[in-house]
Amino acid sequence: MIVNSRSFMACFGACACALLLASLPARAKVPPLAASVAHGRYLAIIGGCNDCHTAGYAESGGRTPEKKWLEGSAVGWLGPWGTTYPPNLRLFMQAKSLSQWIEFARTARLRPPMPYWSLRTMTVHDLAALYAFIRFLGPDGKPAPAYLPPGESPPGTYVSRVKAGATRVARAHSK
Ligand code: HEC
């Protein structure tokens, strides 16, 4: 087939234009879903989210099957702040739109040992990827036990950050 240079240039121009349209900001900013999910999975691992929010994850050397990830944990964290439980993020994320999640991550101050400053440091791109991944996992599991104020003894297993002999002081302060 013979293509003269004028029709080649016209075709080239149309293709370039189509490519330009395809890469308009809206598209450029929202990465394809599969790539987002993969990046979110990576962030959940290296960001340590599973270490606390997935029951038994650390104990299994990170071998908990992905379908059980981020369902929260009934292992409490006891300290001067009371006892906190890593919530079920699979249920948490279902209840939020992407923009509500980004707003939460930018502003929330959470109790120890949740590293909320890590969420604040993440780019919107990373937060959107975590959102895509956790929504991809879908809602599952049950809510983690409720927070207990200082002075209340946690019923189950817990990690204590209270100095030996300081429990009574923490209790006295809560009254
Ligand atoms: C060292 C343990 C630990 C790590 C690591 C951790 N979290 Fe948490 N997270 C917690 C605890 C405990 C709470 C509950 C804090 C509270 O009660 O105020 C929490 C709360 C949250 C909440 C609020 C949920 C709600 O229902 O209000 C979100 C969202 C969250 N974590 C996301 C993450 C993400 C994403 C990562 C990984 C980047 C992560 N966490 C890493 C322990 C942890």
Boltz pocket constraint, residues with backbone or C-beta under 6 A from the ligand:
constraints:
  - pocket:
      binder: B
      contacts: [[A, 43], [A, 44], [A, 47], [A, 48], [A, 49], [A, 50], [A, 51], [A, 52], [A, 53], [A, 77], [A, 84], [A, 85], [A, 86], [A, 87], [A, 88], [A, 89], [A, 92], [A, 109], [A, 110], [A, 111], [A, 112], [A, 113], [A, 114], [A, 115], [A, 118], [A, 119], [A, 130], [A, 147]]
      max_distance: 6.0
